[in-house]
Amino acid sequence: MPEATPEGRARARHAVDAAITERGVSRTRAAALAGVADVTVLRFLNGDQWPRTQPLAKIERWLGWPVGSINRIAEGGAVPDSPEAATESGRIALPAAAADYQDLTESELAEAITAAHATFMERARTIRATRPRA
């Protein structure tokens, strides 16, 4: 796997900052919602200090990104919410913030994910069935 370059780390910081902005909260509010000290998020986004693994994971979970995403972005990987992320990983991520599901138990969350997958697969079959035949 490629090493994170200063440019890659800047790209990762920009992606996180953009994701926070998209969710309509301030950097300090995002830190609180993620369960991370606001100084950690501010130092990270200002380029002063790269967070340790656990705070990064908390930020990623709050963003609804797979754990390890920020480091992967810094190493040249796709941003999880971007269209290229689905083709890079072969998986599709739902644009759900932690606030959308953090009150669910683990089994309720698993049920919701299973239902989302089933709905997606049903819609994909419908789209394929309605394509013009070549």
C-alpha positions as CSV (number, residue, x, y, z in Angstrom):
1,M,0.0,0.0,0.0
2,P,1.4,3.5,-0.8
3,E,2.6,5.8,1.9
4,A,0.6,8.8,2.9
5,T,2.3,11.9,1.4
6,P,1.8,15.5,2.7
7,E,-0.5,16.1,-0.3
8,G,-2.4,12.9,0.5
9,R,-2.9,14.0,4.1
10,A,-4.1,17.4,2.9
11,R,-6.6,15.6,0.6
12,A,-7.8,13.5,3.5
13,R,-8.3,16.6,5.7
14,H,-10.2,18.3,2.9
15,A,-12.4,15.3,2.4
16,V,-13.3,15.1,6.2
17,D,-13.8,18.9,6.3
18,A,-16.1,18.7,3.2
19,A,-18.1,15.8,4.8
20,I,-18.5,17.8,8.0
21,T,-19.8,20.8,6.0
22,E,-22.2,18.6,4.0
23,R,-23.7,17.5,7.3
24,G,-24.4,21.1,8.3
25,V,-22.5,21.2,11.5
26,S,-19.4,23.0,12.8
27,R,-16.1,21.4,13.3
28,T,-16.5,21.5,17.1
29,R,-20.0,20.1,16.9
30,A,-18.8,17.3,14.7
31,A,-16.1,16.5,17.2
32,A,-18.7,16.4,20.0
33,L,-21.0,14.2,17.9
34,A,-18.1,11.9,17.1
35,G,-17.1,11.7,20.7
36,V,-13.7,13.2,20.0
37,A,-12.1,16.2,21.7
38,D,-12.7,19.3,19.6
39,V,-9.0,20.2,19.8
40,T,-8.2,16.9,18.1
41,V,-10.5,17.6,15.2
42,L,-9.3,21.2,14.9
43,R,-5.6,20.3,15.0
44,F,-6.3,17.6,12.4
45,L,-8.2,19.8,10.0
46,N,-5.8,22.7,10.4
47,G,-2.9,20.3,9.4
48,D,-1.2,20.6,12.8
49,Q,-1.4,17.0,14.0
50,W,-2.6,13.7,12.6
51,P,-4.9,11.9,15.1
52,R,-4.2,8.5,16.6
53,T,-6.1,5.5,15.3
54,Q,-9.0,5.6,17.9
55,P,-10.0,9.2,17.3
56,L,-9.8,8.7,13.5
57,A,-12.1,5.6,13.8
58,K,-14.6,7.7,15.9
59,I,-14.6,10.4,13.2
60,E,-15.1,7.8,10.5
61,R,-17.9,6.1,12.3
62,W,-19.7,9.4,12.8
63,L,-19.3,10.2,9.1
64,G,-20.6,6.8,8.2
65,W,-17.3,5.8,6.6
66,P,-15.6,2.5,7.0
67,V,-12.9,2.5,9.7
68,G,-9.6,3.2,8.0
69,S,-11.0,5.4,5.3
70,I,-9.2,8.6,6.3
71,N,-5.8,6.8,6.1
72,R,-6.8,5.2,2.8
73,I,-7.7,8.6,1.4
74,A,-4.3,9.9,2.5
75,E,-2.7,7.0,0.7
76,G,-4.5,7.9,-2.5
77,G,-7.8,6.0,-2.1
78,A,-11.3,7.2,-2.9
79,V,-13.5,9.2,-0.5
80,P,-16.2,6.9,0.7
81,D,-19.1,9.1,-0.3
82,S,-17.8,9.7,-3.8
83,P,-18.9,7.8,-6.9
84,E,-15.5,6.4,-7.5
85,A,-15.5,4.7,-4.0
86,A,-18.1,2.1,-5.1
87,T,-16.0,1.0,-8.1
88,E,-12.8,1.1,-6.2
89,S,-13.9,-1.2,-3.3
90,G,-16.7,-3.1,-5.1
91,R,-19.0,-2.0,-2.3
92,I,-21.6,0.8,-2.0
93,A,-21.8,3.0,1.1
94,L,-25.1,4.5,2.2
95,P,-24.8,8.2,2.9
96,A,-26.0,7.9,6.5
97,A,-24.6,9.9,9.4
98,A,-24.2,8.4,12.8
99,A,-27.2,10.5,14.0
100,D,-29.4,8.5,11.6
101,Y,-28.7,5.2,13.3
102,Q,-26.9,5.6,16.6
103,D,-30.0,5.0,18.7
104,L,-30.5,1.5,17.1
105,T,-29.3,-1.6,18.8
106,E,-26.8,-3.8,17.0
107,S,-29.5,-6.2,15.9
108,E,-31.8,-3.3,14.8
109,L,-28.9,-1.9,12.8
110,A,-28.2,-5.2,11.2
111,E,-31.9,-5.5,10.3
112,A,-31.9,-2.1,8.7
113,I,-28.8,-2.8,6.7
114,T,-30.3,-6.1,5.5
115,A,-33.5,-4.3,4.5
116,A,-31.5,-1.7,2.6
117,H,-29.6,-4.3,0.8
118,A,-32.8,-6.2,-0.2
119,T,-34.4,-3.0,-1.5
120,F,-31.3,-2.1,-3.5
121,M,-31.1,-5.6,-5.1
122,E,-34.8,-5.5,-5.9
123,R,-34.4,-2.1,-7.6
124,A,-31.3,-3.2,-9.5
125,R,-33.3,-6.2,-10.9
126,T,-36.1,-3.9,-11.9
127,I,-33.7,-1.6,-13.7
128,R,-32.0,-4.5,-15.5
129,A,-35.4,-5.9,-16.5
130,T,-36.6,-2.6,-18.1
131,R,-33.4,-2.0,-20.1
132,P,-34.0,-2.1,-23.9
133,R,-32.8,-5.3,-25.4
134,A,-29.8,-5.1,-27.7
